[in-house]
Amino acid sequence: MVKVLVVEDEETLLHNLADKLRSEGFTVYTASDGEVGLQKIRAEVPDLIVLDIMLPGLDGLSICRMVRHDASTAHIPIIMLTARGTEVDKIVGLESGADDYIVKPFGLGEFLARVRAVMRRAPGRTVMQQDEIVSNDLRLNLTSRRVFKGEDEVKLSNKEFDLLAELMRNKSAVLSRDLILTKVWGYDYFVDKRTVDVHIRWLREKIEDDASNPRRIITVRGVGYRFEG
């Protein structure tokens, strides 16, 4: 059974989202403040987190960063909810590690579609034909969704893993931002093209020897990116 944790301080919305998810067969946990939400993340390790940005106590952006920096929870997909809808807010949410971003008010149908889109890309839900991709000292296992640089494991979020896998599959080929969005995000919903740049930066910080002078993921100005291993 897929476990979803909803962290939202608006009581009516919290109940509506929980009821909708339960009606679709999800096991749902809820929290109405940030500190309780973080405790439940660590205790339950859900398959998906739906997280409001503005929460009493610990805010959603802080929780998102904590989840991404904890090896035991870094893999969990996160959908962020917010009443704010400016471009800056979206980028801040994505840079904190969110997989998707929904601006209030929204319909329950749209919400459920976002949940399904994120879960389709969650670990264990895609059948892979090639088990491993290896490039120099970088090894990516598609079955276990683990990445190793030499003997050290590199902890990646779901999107970072999918992005790296797509780049490594197409080594030496230039992939445009549009193509990356189609392959990795699937265009199930609107995603700003700068999202690709944000995730590339995160990847470089984790797999490059010097993120400011990348040798593995090369920028092709005006087009996109090329993986050189």
C-alpha positions in Angstrom: 0.0 0.0 0.0 1.4 3.4 -1.0 1.8 5.7 2.0 1.2 9.5 1.7 1.8 12.1 4.4 -0.1 15.4 4.0 1.3 18.3 6.1 -1.2 21.2 5.9 -2.4 23.6 8.6 -5.7 24.5 6.9 -8.0 21.9 8.5 -10.7 21.8 5.8 -8.1 21.4 3.0 -6.2 18.8 5.0 -9.3 16.7 5.4 -10.4 17.1 1.8 -7.0 16.0 0.5 -6.8 13.1 2.9 -10.3 11.9 2.0 -9.5 12.1 -1.7 -6.3 10.1 -1.4 -8.0 7.5 0.8 -10.8 7.1 -1.8 -8.1 6.3 -4.3 -6.6 3.6 -2.2 -3.7 5.4 -0.6 -2.8 5.0 3.1 -2.8 8.5 4.4 -1.1 10.2 7.4 -1.7 13.8 8.3 0.0 16.6 10.3 -1.1 20.2 10.8 2.3 21.7 11.8 5.8 21.4 10.7 7.4 19.7 13.7 4.8 16.9 13.8 5.1 16.5 10.1 8.9 16.0 10.3 8.4 13.5 13.1 6.0 11.5 11.0 8.3 11.6 8.0 11.1 10.0 10.0 8.8 7.5 11.7 6.7 6.4 8.8 9.1 7.1 5.8 6.1 7.6 3.4 6.2 7.0 -0.3 5.1 10.6 -1.0 5.0 13.9 1.0 2.4 16.6 0.3 3.8 19.6 2.1 2.5 23.1 2.6 5.1 25.9 2.6 3.5 28.1 5.2 3.2 26.1 8.4 3.2 26.9 12.1 6.6 26.1 13.8 8.8 24.6 11.1 8.1 25.8 7.6 7.7 23.6 4.6 10.9 24.8 2.8 13.0 23.9 5.9 11.4 20.5 6.1 12.0 19.9 2.4 15.7 20.7 2.8 16.0 18.4 5.9 14.3 15.5 4.0 16.7 15.9 1.1 19.8 16.0 3.3 18.8 12.9 5.3 20.0 9.7 3.5 17.0 7.7 4.8 14.4 10.1 3.3 16.2 11.8 0.4 14.5 9.5 -2.1 10.9 10.5 -1.1 9.0 12.6 -3.7 7.7 15.9 -2.4 4.8 18.0 -3.7 4.7 21.5 -2.2 1.5 23.5 -1.7 1.4 27.3 -1.4 -0.9 30.2 -1.6 1.8 32.2 -3.3 2.3 31.9 -7.1 5.2 34.1 -8.2 8.0 32.8 -10.3 10.5 33.4 -7.5 8.4 31.3 -5.0 8.4 28.4 -7.5 12.1 28.5 -8.0 12.7 28.7 -4.2 10.4 25.7 -3.8 12.2 23.7 -6.5 15.6 24.6 -5.2 14.6 23.3 -1.8 14.2 19.9 -3.4 10.5 19.7 -4.3 9.4 17.5 -7.2 6.3 19.5 -7.9 4.6 22.7 -6.9 0.9 23.4 -6.7 -0.5 26.9 -6.1 -3.7 27.3 -4.1 -6.6 27.3 -4.8 -6.6 24.1 -6.9 -9.1 21.4 -7.7 -9.0 17.9 -6.2 -8.8 16.4 -9.7 -5.7 18.5 -10.5 -4.2 17.5 -7.2 -4.7 13.8 -7.8 -3.3 14.1 -11.3 -0.1 15.6 -9.9 0.1 12.8 -7.3 -0.2 10.1 -9.9 2.4 11.9 -12.2 5.0 12.1 -9.3 4.3 8.5 -8.2 4.8 7.1 -11.8 8.3 8.3 -11.6 8.9 7.0 -8.0 11.4 4.1 -7.4 10.2 0.7 -8.4 7.5 1.9 -10.8 9.3 1.7 -14.0 10.6 -1.5 -15.6 14.2 -1.0 -16.8 15.8 -3.2 -19.4 19.4 -2.2 -18.7 20.5 -2.8 -15.1 23.6 -0.6 -14.9 25.2 2.3 -16.7 28.9 2.9 -16.1 31.1 5.8 -17.1 34.6 6.0 -15.8 34.2 5.8 -11.9 30.5 6.6 -12.0 28.1 3.7 -11.8 24.3 4.1 -11.9 22.1 1.1 -11.1 18.7 1.4 -12.6 17.1 -1.4 -10.6 18.2 -0.3 -7.1 18.2 3.4 -8.1 21.6 3.8 -6.5 24.6 5.8 -7.8 28.2 5.2 -6.9 31.3 7.4 -7.5 34.1 5.1 -7.0 33.3 3.2 -3.8 31.2 6.0 -2.4 27.4 6.1 -2.8 26.0 9.4 -4.1 22.6 10.2 -2.6 20.2 11.6 -5.2 16.6 12.7 -5.2 14.2 11.0 -7.6 14.5 13.8 -10.2 18.3 14.0 -9.9 18.5 10.2 -10.5 16.2 10.3 -13.5 18.1 13.3 -15.0 21.5 11.6 -14.5 20.2 8.4 -16.0 18.9 10.2 -19.1 22.2 12.0 -19.5 24.3 8.8 -19.1 22.1 6.9 -21.5 22.9 9.5 -24.1 26.6 10.0 -23.4 28.3 12.6 -25.7 24.9 13.6 -27.2 23.6 17.2 -26.6 20.2 17.1 -24.9 18.1 20.2 -25.2 16.2 21.5 -22.1 12.9 20.7 -23.9 14.0 17.1 -24.6 15.1 16.7 -20.9 11.8 18.0 -19.7 9.9 15.6 -21.9 12.1 12.6 -20.9 12.4 13.3 -17.2 9.4 15.3 -16.2 7.1 13.9 -19.0 5.3 17.2 -19.4 2.5 15.8 -17.2 2.2 19.3 -15.9 3.8 22.7 -16.6 7.5 22.9 -15.5 9.7 25.9 -16.0 12.7 25.2 -18.2 14.9 26.7 -15.5 14.0 23.6 -13.4 16.5 21.7 -15.6 19.3 24.1 -14.8 18.5 23.9 -11.1 18.7 20.1 -11.1 21.9 20.1 -13.2 23.5 22.4 -10.6 22.6 20.0 -7.9 23.9 17.0 -9.8 27.2 18.8 -10.5 27.6 19.5 -6.8 27.3 15.8 -6.1 29.2 14.0 -8.9 31.7 16.5 -10.1 35.2 16.9 -8.5 34.8 20.6 -8.9 31.2 21.8 -9.5 32.5 25.2 -10.7 34.5 23.6 -13.4 32.4 20.6 -14.5 34.0 17.8 -16.5 31.1 15.3 -16.6 28.1 17.4 -17.4 28.9 20.1 -20.0 26.8 23.1 -20.8 26.2 23.7 -24.5 25.2 27.3 -24.6 21.8 28.1 -26.1 21.0 24.4 -26.4 21.2 22.3 -23.3 23.7 19.8 -21.8 26.0 17.0 -22.8 27.3 14.1 -20.5 31.0 13.3 -21.0 31.4 11.0 -18.0 
